[in-house]
Amino acid sequence: MVLKDGFGRPLLNLRVAITRRCNLRCQYCHMEGEEKLSDNAETEMTVDEMVHIVRIAVGLGISRVKLTGGEPLMRKDVVEIVKGIAAIPGLVDLSMTTNGVLLTSLAEELYANGLKRLNISLPTLDERVYNKLTGGRLGDVLEGVKAAVEAGFYPVKLNMLILKGVNDYTVNEMIEFARETGTILQLIELEPINISDAYYHASHKPLDEYEDMLKQKAVKVETRQYMQSRRIYHLPDVKVEVVHPIENTEFCMYCTRLRVTSDGKLKPCLMRNGNLVDILTPMRNGANDEKLAELFKLANHRRKPYNKS
Ligand code: SAM
């Protein structure tokens, strides 16, 4: 059984924010669309609560789960979270998006416990620019990328958020880095969420020019239908994927995703916060699995394309 929303879109993916705490302060961070709340470990879901929520989701046909944050590796029990979720029968794919700063010492253990794919945020290969954008040290992330590839993660995707005048002229350099490290480069368009209008207007750059360049270089172009119709450009020895959500009706038409916020609310759309469904409070109050599944169905019913034609 797979749930469909009122627009015929199947519900296949769950994106779970396992914490809102982060060890970086990225200028551009959309915080997964969560409203600004204080960093507070006390309100986070426990391992058992997360596993329970994902088990309900898998029972409703969701088969792909991505862990995010905040920074997921900030959770001391991240290996337990991975282990518990990976063991859920029916789950096909478990991945994580991380800033990579703490990855070097954790990569092997995460892989051994069932995490098989990683997205690592890497907006630039310039140490000073990286530090200015994120507050972190580029060297830590580069070591993390190496550790992830060596541990066997496949694919490792490098999430490069494109920022006008900051890193937009370094895409070819990043493609080369992806080729050398055996990773996939993912170009991401800046979204106007949890950032100021002024920052968005100064930094947003449409990705069309990269798509044009990639089309010319590609030996094959693939469309990930159930991943918001994203394009993957196969260049010789390296793949580049483009995430282009702004004013893209196809992106929303092919959205198959539901989110869980770090404080346990089902979130039907990255861009909206008026339609959340609290699942953690009823769970803590003893709601049975049937009731929890109803909450998923309600959240699914509230899924609506943000960009419509
Ligand atoms: N800390 C983790 C990380 O860095 O991957 C997980 C959270 S981060 C919010 C998840 C992804 O969102 C990152 O790949 C980042 O590049 C992307 N992202 C952050 N702010 C964004 C924005 N304003 N528009 C589009 N993508 C954004």
Boltz pocket constraint, residues with backbone or C-beta under 6 A from the ligand:
constraints:
  - pocket:
      binder: B
      contacts: [[A, 22], [A, 28], [A, 29], [A, 30], [A, 31], [A, 32], [A, 67], [A, 68], [A, 69], [A, 70], [A, 71], [A, 72], [A, 97], [A, 98], [A, 99], [A, 100], [A, 119], [A, 120], [A, 121], [A, 159], [A, 160], [A, 161], [A, 188], [A, 189], [A, 190], [A, 191], [A, 192], [A, 193], [A, 195]]
      max_distance: 6.0
